[in-house]
Amino acid sequence: MNLNLFLIFTVVVSLLSLFNKVFLVLNKRVGWWFGILTGMVAMVYFYIIGLYILTFSEFGFLLVNVYGLTSHKNFNKNLNKKFSFVLSIISAMLLIFFFKNFLTIIEFLSSISFIWGAFFLVDENKKFFGWLMLIFAHIFTCISAFGKGEVLFSFFQILSGTAAFWGLILSLKEKYKCEHNK
């Protein structure tokens, strides 16, 4: 792939990921749309840079964002249980990939943190854990991408991690406000 085209591709996937986090922090439904786009574009990106298992995990992230889009401000406990079962199967597959040495510990932790972190954002009572997992996901992805020589992508992971940290702070503020008003 042409270096300039690859650089543009890196910036696009990074900005989509950043917009996904920023709009979810603002509790905007469009954040889930950006997550869907991020999942699709990131599958291609990770395939190009040789992180093949992350290509698979992005499929899980894509599914979570479709679930988030359909459940935004309309949480359904039964659907949540069914979807968590699907994510458990994806997580088990990633664990098998890890034990078969197709996946490093950093890639495994990144994948699991992204998938489950986004999943927890759907449930208002678990947003804190979702944001916390996404912070770790961005740290792990930053390390993994940097190891592949993707410095610009790593930088954008730090920005997205900062947005997730902002979400963590806001979720703590909201939780404290709700507990204080009881």
ABEGO torsion letter per residue (X at the ends): XBAAAAAAAAAAAAAAAAAAAAAAAAGBAAAAAAAAAAAAAAAAAAAAAGBAAAAAAAAAAAAAAAAAAAABGBBBAAAAAAAAAAAAAAAAAAAAAAAAGABBAAAAAAAAAAAAAAAAAABAAAAAAAAAAAAAAAAAAAAAAAAAGBAAAAAAAAAAAAAAAAAAAAAAAAAAAAAAAX
